[in-house]
Amino acid sequence: MQPFQNEKAQLIMTLRGMGIVDADVLSAIEQVPREMFVARALQAHAYENASLPIAMDQTISQPYIVAIMSAALQLTGRERVLEIGTGSGYQAA
């Protein structure tokens, strides 16, 4: 079993319940290890649908916000995307 597998599954179910239906977005959220983008002390909270503090008084966005913004792009996989001000880099990943 992979680390945080149950937490990831719960987050995906939560996002679906909130109206996120884009399979590519949900797959990306499931595959990108959000715990690697937060402080070690907060890794247990990585898959909560909440923003978390990161360096420089910034936050990593709530997964729902990441999902809704990513879905709004309607990417097909052939685009090149430049994200400015990536913070932790989670959404860019």
N, C-alpha and C positions, 0 to 999 in steps of 0.2 A: 504494500500500500504506500502510495506517495504521501509525503508530508502535506498536511492541510487538505487532503482529498475530500473529507466530509464537509469541511468549512467551505470549500470551493463549490461543492454541489449545492449546499444550502444557499450560498450567494446567488448562484445561477437561478435557482428556483425563485428566490426573492425578486431578482431582476425580471424574470418572466412574469411574475405576478404584478409587477409594476408596469408591464406593457412593452418590455424589450423583447422583440421577436426576431431580430436580425441574427440568423444562425452564425454568421461570420463574426459578428461582434461578441456574441456569447462564447463562441469557441476561443476567441482571442483572450477574453477575460479568464476563461478556464485554463488556458495554456500559459499565460504570462504569470510568473511567480511574484505576486504583489508583495509577498513577505520580504523579497530582496530589495524592495524600494523604500522600506521603512526601517527605523532603528530596531536593533535586536530586541530591545525592551518592549517594543510594540508589535512584534511579529505575531503574537497570539491574537492580535486584533486585526490583522491584515485583511481578513475576509469578512469583516463586519461592513455593512453598507453605511460607512461613515468616513468622513475625511479624517486624516491623522496628521499630526505635526511632523514636519521634516525640518531640515536645517534652515537657518536664516529667517526664522519666524514665518515660514511658509507652511503650506499643507499639501498633502497628496489628496487629490480630489476624491470625493465619495464615488464608489463604483457606479452608482446609477448615473451620475453626471458624466462620467467617462463614457459609459455605454450610450447615453442619449446623444452626446456630442459625436461620438464615433459613428453611430447609426445615421445621424443627420448628414454625414459626408457622402453617403451612398457610394462608397468605393467599390470598384469592381476587381481590384487587385493589379491593375495595370498602371496605376497612377504613381507619381512620385509626390510625396507630401513633406513639406517643411513645416515643422512646428517650432514656433518661436516662444521662448520662455517656458521650457519644458519642466521646470521644477525638478522633480525626482526622476523624470524620464519615463515614468510608468505608462502614460498614455501613448507616448511615442513608440514604446516597445510593443 
